[in-house]
Amino acid sequence: SYELTQPPSVSVSPGQTASITCSGDKLGDKFACWYQQKPGQSPVLVIYRDTKRPSGIPERFSGSNSGNTATLTISGTQVMDEADYYCQAWDSSTAWVFGGGTKLTVL
Amino acid sequence: EVQLVESGGGLVQPGGSLRLSCAASGFTFSSYWMHWVRQAPGKGLVWVSRISSDESSTNYADSVKGRFTISRDNAKNTLYLQMNSLRAEDTAVYYCARRDQSSLDYWGQGTLVTVSS
């Protein structure tokens, strides 16, 4: 079965750039998306189809996907961005799968 | 405004059954594939099942295949998950979510299922 691997945790200082990676076999051939989940809340889609931002998501969130790695980048990270982030991949031959999640700490 | 509201969770004994519901509003429910995703306490997101807009196609994670059944009633704008032969490892918050553009763009608030004697 297809697997996506994320680092368990990433730390960043306020105002700096945070990068969270998601690795999977030929992930660049699939569509990747990212979800943000704050404690006690439901997940929120922040990036879809590799690079697109849903309405209402700040411009500081961006995504890329190439080769075996998708990356979520948060520029000018704010304290409010502290959350768990999950990648997810899809193509017509892959069952829906999530990465294990990355806890982003802003300090 | 898109809204998804789950219900039906609760405490059930191992081997028991439960049916979850997800009431949808604010969009044309019959036009969208729908999914169930669960999250065990303190753990990550795990995809459970999906159903096509017209109910003609369904898929399940291996861990629930043969025990869970997804269905929908487009006239009532409601998604269901029938869960049978429940195990302790099925304990989780269950979310329903709408699929759009190969991602899940709206999620409900979740309903907690606890399987314990």
Interface residues (C-beta under 8 A of the other chain):
Chain A: S1 F31 C33 Y35 Q37 S42 P43 V44 L45 Y48 R49 K52 P54 D84 Y86 Q88 W90 D91 A95 W96 V97 F98 G99 G100 G101
Chain B: H35 V37 G44 L45 V46 W47 R50 N59 A61 D62 Y95 Q101 S102 S103 L104 D105 W107 G108 Q109 G110
